[in-house]
Amino acid sequence: MNQPKSAENEVKLIILCENCSQKLRIPKRKKKLRVTCPNCRHEFNYKRYLFGFSSNNKKSLLVGLVGSLIGFFLVEIVNFNRALASSTNPLVATMITIGAFGICFGTVLGGAEGFFRKNKTRLYYGLKTGAILGLISGIISGFFAQLIYNFILSTFTIPSDPSLTVVMFARTVGWCILGLLLGAAYGIKENTLGDLKFGLIGGAIGGFIGGLFFDPLSIAIQLGGGTVGRLVAFSILGMTISVSINYFREVAIRRNKPEMYQEITRKLPPNPRLLLPDSSTKHNRHY
């Protein structure tokens, strides 16, 4: 049966299945749509928002929130022992603090895909890879953040009590590096050149945004001696990093970027995207 002309001429939108990442072509409408993936038979609701964001991003928001909350509580435990903090070199203390956050966030970010797909192999692989690379990311970013912070203090001979601008700048640079390295860790775990590239970009942007608002939020919300402010700031940091990485990844797949289908190395497990029926990037599934 022939479709009505209005349906034939309707603008289509390429989205990704929230379960298996298969590309799907659906009508571009403002209202919520119920979509069934022909590859994995997963059913989900889809609604498009401004700037290309959609209801699919709710998972990345949840991943970022959970990862940042776990990281926040570990950081608070690490910093709770004031005697240890006061006797530790500031450079080492910063590396330990951001390293603690990095290992928690990296673990959650790495294991999220396997968890949502109920794939134990991908889950364990993601948790292990995310934890190792997240720890490395945190230590490296903490090292550079403290070095930059010390450099600014020594260069501009700022008093021992630095201004908020200086603290914000150093913090933003550090979180930006953290986001960039966490994005790289995600790309390595996903094992495609595209995920590595856009993980770096998305992670750096997310870390920059989160770092920029970290100190103002921590200062503005003084409930619980500033603990609530730090909790909100860490949550925003984690969500911006996770959402940014996911956003750039989805855009690249929808635009058929060839690097999204190029393996980094055969020594790591292949990306499930390469095993989809439509892995050539030249054909799209329809719904």
C-alpha positions in Angstrom: 0.0 0.0 0.0 1.3 3.4 -0.9 1.9 5.9 1.9 0.2 9.3 1.8 2.2 11.9 0.1 2.5 13.9 3.3 4.1 10.9 5.0 6.5 10.4 2.1 7.7 14.0 2.2 7.9 14.1 6.0 11.4 15.1 7.3 13.2 12.2 8.8 15.6 12.2 11.8 18.4 9.7 12.5 18.6 8.6 16.1 20.3 5.7 18.0 18.7 2.9 19.7 19.2 3.5 23.4 20.0 -0.2 23.9 22.2 -1.3 21.0 23.1 2.0 19.3 21.6 0.9 16.0 20.8 3.8 13.8 17.1 4.4 13.3 15.2 6.8 10.9 12.1 8.3 12.5 9.8 11.2 11.6 11.0 14.5 12.9 8.3 15.6 15.2 8.0 17.7 18.4 5.9 15.2 20.2 7.1 12.1 22.0 7.4 9.0 19.8 7.3 5.3 20.7 10.2 3.6 18.9 10.9 -0.1 18.4 14.4 -1.1 17.3 14.3 -3.7 14.5 17.7 -5.0 15.5 17.3 -5.8 19.2 13.5 -5.3 19.5 14.0 -2.8 22.4 11.1 -0.3 22.8 11.7 3.2 24.1 10.2 6.7 24.1 12.0 9.4 22.1 11.5 13.1 22.3 13.8 15.7 20.7 14.8 18.9 22.5 16.8 22.0 21.6 20.4 21.8 20.3 20.1 18.2 19.3 19.6 16.9 22.8 16.9 14.2 23.4 15.3 11.9 25.9 18.2 9.5 25.1 20.5 11.7 27.1 18.7 10.8 30.4 21.0 7.7 30.7 24.1 9.8 30.4 22.8 12.2 33.0 22.1 9.3 35.4 25.6 7.9 34.7 27.3 11.2 35.4 25.2 11.8 38.5 25.9 8.4 40.0 29.6 8.5 39.2 30.0 12.0 40.6 28.1 11.2 43.8 30.2 8.1 44.5 33.3 10.2 43.7 32.2 13.0 46.0 31.7 10.8 49.0 35.1 9.2 48.5 36.7 12.6 48.2 35.0 13.8 51.4 36.3 10.7 53.2 39.8 11.3 51.9 39.7 15.0 53.0 38.0 14.2 56.3 41.3 13.5 58.0 42.5 17.0 58.4 45.7 16.0 60.2 46.7 13.8 57.2 45.8 16.6 54.7 47.8 19.2 56.6 50.9 17.0 56.7 50.8 16.0 53.1 52.4 17.9 50.3 49.7 20.0 48.4 50.7 18.4 45.1 50.3 14.9 46.5 47.1 15.8 48.3 45.6 17.2 45.1 46.6 14.1 43.1 45.1 11.9 45.7 41.9 13.9 45.9 41.2 14.1 42.1 42.5 10.5 41.7 39.9 9.3 44.2 37.2 11.1 42.1 38.6 9.9 38.8 38.6 6.2 39.8 35.0 6.3 41.0 33.7 8.3 38.0 35.8 6.3 35.5 34.4 3.0 36.9 30.8 4.1 36.6 31.3 5.6 33.1 33.2 2.5 31.9 30.6 0.0 33.2 27.5 1.9 32.2 27.1 0.4 28.8 27.4 -3.2 30.0 25.0 -2.5 32.8 22.3 -1.0 30.6 22.7 -3.8 28.0 22.8 -6.5 30.7 26.0 -7.8 29.2 28.2 -9.1 32.0 31.3 -9.4 29.9 31.1 -5.7 28.8 30.2 -4.7 32.3 33.3 -6.3 34.0 35.5 -5.1 31.2 34.2 -1.6 31.4 34.4 -1.5 35.2 38.0 -2.7 35.2 39.2 -0.5 32.3 37.3 2.5 33.7 38.7 2.1 37.2 42.3 1.9 36.0 42.1 4.7 33.4 40.0 6.8 35.7 42.6 6.6 38.5 45.4 7.5 36.0 43.3 10.4 34.7 42.6 11.8 38.1 46.3 11.6 39.2 47.6 13.2 36.0 44.9 16.0 36.1 45.5 16.6 39.8 49.3 16.9 39.1 48.8 19.5 36.3 46.1 21.4 38.2 48.3 21.9 41.2 51.3 22.8 39.1 49.3 25.5 37.2 47.9 26.8 40.5 51.4 27.1 42.0 52.7 28.7 38.8 50.0 31.4 38.9 50.7 32.1 42.6 54.5 32.4 42.1 54.3 34.4 38.8 51.9 37.1 39.9 53.2 37.1 43.6 49.6 36.7 44.9 49.4 36.6 48.7 49.0 33.3 50.5 45.2 33.6 50.3 44.6 33.6 46.6 41.6 35.3 44.9 38.5 33.4 43.8 39.5 34.2 40.1 42.9 32.4 40.6 41.3 29.4 42.3 38.6 29.2 39.6 41.1 29.3 36.8 43.3 26.6 38.3 40.3 24.5 39.2 38.8 24.9 35.7 42.1 23.9 34.0 42.4 20.8 36.3 38.8 19.6 35.7 39.2 20.3 32.0 42.2 18.0 31.9 40.3 15.5 34.0 37.4 15.5 31.6 39.7 15.2 28.6 41.5 12.2 30.1 38.3 10.6 31.2 37.0 11.0 27.7 40.2 9.4 26.4 39.7 6.5 28.8 36.1 6.1 27.5 37.4 6.2 23.9 40.0 3.5 24.6 37.4 1.3 26.3 35.1 1.7 23.4 38.0 0.9 21.1 37.3 3.1 18.1 39.2 6.2 16.8 35.9 8.2 16.8 35.1 7.4 20.4 38.6 8.4 21.4 38.4 11.7 19.4 35.0 12.8 20.4 35.5 11.4 23.9 38.4 13.8 24.2 36.4 16.7 22.9 33.3 16.0 24.9 35.2 15.3 28.1 37.3 18.5 27.9 34.2 20.6 27.3 32.2 19.0 30.0 35.1 19.3 32.5 35.5 23.0 31.5 31.9 23.8 32.1 31.8 21.8 35.4 35.1 23.4 36.6 33.9 26.9 35.8 30.9 26.6 38.1 32.5 24.4 40.8 33.8 27.1 43.1 31.0 29.6 42.7 28.5 26.9 43.6 30.6 25.6 46.5 30.7 29.2 47.9 27.1 30.1 47.2 25.6 27.1 48.8 27.0 27.0 52.4 24.6 24.5 53.9 26.4 21.9 56.0 29.6 23.9 56.1 29.9 23.9 52.3 29.3 20.2 51.9 26.1 20.6 50.1 27.7 23.2 47.8 30.5 20.7 46.9 27.9 18.0 46.4 26.0 20.1 43.9 29.2 21.2 42.2 30.6 17.6 41.8 27.2 16.5 40.5 27.2 19.1 37.8 30.8 18.3 36.9 30.0 14.6 36.5 26.8 15.2 34.5 28.4 17.7 32.1 31.3 15.4 31.4 29.0 12.4 30.8 26.4 14.2 28.7 29.1 16.0 26.6 30.9 12.7 25.8 27.6 11.0 24.9 26.4 14.0 22.9 29.4 14.2 20.6 29.4 10.4 20.2 25.8 10.4 19.1 26.3 13.3 16.7 29.3 11.6 15.1 27.4 8.3 14.6 24.4 10.1 13.1 26.6 11.9 10.7 28.3 8.7 9.6 31.7 9.7 10.7 34.0 6.9 9.4 36.2 7.0 12.4 33.3 5.7 14.6 33.8 2.4 12.8 37.6 2.2 12.9 39.2 0.1 15.7 42.1 1.4 17.7 43.6 -2.0 18.3 42.6 -5.7 17.9 44.1 -6.4 21.3 41.0 -4.9 23.0 37.4 -6.3 22.7 35.6 -4.9 19.5 33.0 -2.2 19.9 29.5 -3.7 19.7 28.7 -1.0 17.1 31.0 -2.8 14.6 28.9 -6.0 15.0 25.6 -4.3 14.1 23.9 -5.2 10.7 24.4 -1.6 9.7 28.1 -1.1 10.6 29.1 0.1 7.1 27.7 3.6 7.9 26.0 3.7 4.5 22.6 2.3 5.4 20.2 3.1 8.1 17.5 1.0 9.7 13.9 2.3 9.5 11.1 2.1 11.9 
